[in-house]
Amino acid sequence: MKTTIGFVLIVTVLMSCGESSENSVKKPSVPLVGTWQLVTAMIIEKGDTLVTDYTKKISFIKIINDTHFSFLQHDLSKGKDSASAVFGAGGGTYSLQDSSYTEHLEYCNAREWEGNDFKLTVSIQNDTLIQRGVEKVESAGVDRVNIEKYARVK
């Protein structure tokens, strides 16, 4: 009888210590993962600099999970102002090594951008993400520096 009780106790202890199902093991979250609202973008092209405030007439979000990113952009006038009506979307996979972030754009409403890689440097401070890099798409005639500032959406 003592042997049976001892055996049951040992098995119970071992079973409770050895539990490591996928649900109980949490993967550490990368600070980049989340939803980001674009605040400002600075484009430097052929010596000209254009700064766009994305808090006024246009909204742009980027959603990043463990393996993929996507972005959505639209005008805040709900398409009623034909001069500023816009909708854009895209997404794909990314890689991250330290501060080197590379997006591989697989889907985009501007189809000539698809299949391109964009190498960026990212920095995160508190709830602010800064992305810097060169956008080069030969088929679209694009070769510019893009610096974007995002705020984490809570």
C-alpha positions in Angstrom: 0.0 0.0 0.0 2.8 2.4 0.9 4.5 1.6 -2.4 1.3 2.4 -4.4 0.8 5.7 -2.6 4.4 6.7 -3.1 4.2 5.7 -6.8 1.0 7.8 -7.3 2.6 10.8 -5.6 5.8 10.6 -7.7 3.8 10.3 -11.0 1.6 13.2 -10.0 4.6 15.4 -9.2 6.4 14.4 -12.4 3.3 15.1 -14.6 2.8 18.5 -13.1 6.4 19.5 -13.5 6.8 18.1 -17.1 3.9 20.0 -18.6 5.1 22.1 -21.5 2.3 22.3 -24.1 2.4 25.0 -26.8 -0.3 26.9 -25.0 1.6 27.1 -21.7 4.9 28.2 -23.4 4.8 31.8 -24.5 7.1 33.1 -27.1 8.7 36.4 -26.2 7.1 39.2 -28.2 9.2 41.3 -30.5 8.7 45.0 -29.8 8.0 45.5 -33.5 4.9 43.3 -33.4 1.7 45.3 -33.2 -0.4 47.9 -35.0 1.3 51.2 -35.9 -0.3 54.5 -37.0 1.8 56.5 -39.3 2.3 60.0 -38.0 4.7 61.6 -40.5 6.6 60.6 -43.5 9.6 62.4 -45.0 10.5 61.5 -48.6 13.8 62.8 -50.0 14.0 62.4 -53.8 16.4 64.2 -56.2 17.3 66.8 -53.6 13.7 67.6 -52.8 12.2 66.9 -49.4 8.5 66.3 -48.9 7.0 65.9 -45.4 3.5 64.5 -45.1 1.4 64.8 -41.9 -0.7 61.6 -41.6 -2.9 62.9 -38.8 -4.9 65.4 -41.0 -6.4 64.2 -44.3 -4.9 60.7 -44.7 -4.8 57.7 -42.4 -2.2 54.9 -42.7 -1.6 51.9 -40.4 0.9 49.1 -40.5 0.2 45.8 -38.8 3.1 43.5 -38.0 2.9 40.0 -36.6 5.7 37.5 -36.1 6.2 36.8 -39.8 4.2 39.2 -41.9 3.3 42.9 -42.3 0.5 44.7 -44.0 -0.4 48.3 -44.5 -3.6 50.2 -45.3 -4.0 53.8 -46.3 -7.1 55.8 -47.1 -8.3 59.4 -47.1 -10.3 60.7 -44.2 -12.9 62.4 -46.4 -14.3 58.9 -47.2 -13.6 59.4 -50.9 -15.9 62.4 -51.2 -13.1 64.8 -52.2 -11.9 63.5 -55.6 -8.7 65.5 -55.3 -7.6 63.7 -52.1 -9.5 60.4 -52.5 -7.0 57.5 -52.0 -6.9 53.9 -51.0 -3.7 51.8 -50.8 -2.9 48.4 -49.4 -0.1 45.9 -49.4 1.7 43.3 -47.4 4.2 40.5 -47.3 6.9 38.9 -45.2 9.7 40.5 -43.3 12.9 39.7 -41.6 14.4 41.4 -38.6 18.0 41.2 -37.4 18.8 43.7 -34.7 17.8 47.0 -36.2 17.9 45.8 -39.8 14.3 45.2 -41.0 13.6 44.0 -44.6 10.2 43.9 -46.1 9.4 41.6 -49.0 6.3 43.1 -50.6 4.2 40.3 -52.0 0.8 42.1 -52.4 0.2 45.8 -53.3 -2.5 47.7 -55.1 0.4 49.4 -57.0 1.3 46.1 -58.7 4.7 47.3 -60.0 5.9 47.4 -56.4 5.2 43.7 -55.8 8.2 41.4 -55.5 10.5 44.1 -54.3 12.6 44.1 -51.0 12.9 47.2 -48.9 15.8 47.3 -46.5 15.1 49.6 -43.6 16.6 50.5 -40.3 14.2 50.5 -37.4 14.3 52.0 -33.9 11.7 51.9 -31.2 11.6 54.2 -28.3 8.6 53.8 -26.0 5.6 53.7 -28.3 7.3 55.4 -31.3 8.7 53.4 -34.3 11.0 55.1 -36.8 11.7 53.4 -40.1 14.5 54.7 -42.4 15.5 53.3 -45.8 15.7 53.6 -49.5 12.6 52.8 -51.7 13.8 51.7 -55.1 11.4 50.4 -57.7 12.9 50.6 -61.1 9.7 49.7 -62.9 7.9 52.6 -61.2 10.9 55.0 -61.6 11.1 55.3 -57.8 14.5 55.9 -56.1 14.1 57.8 -52.8 14.9 57.9 -49.1 11.8 57.4 -46.9 11.8 58.2 -43.2 8.5 57.3 -41.4 7.5 57.9 -37.8 4.7 55.7 -36.3 2.9 55.6 -33.0 1.8 52.3 -31.5 -2.0 51.8 -31.5 -3.2 50.6 -28.1 
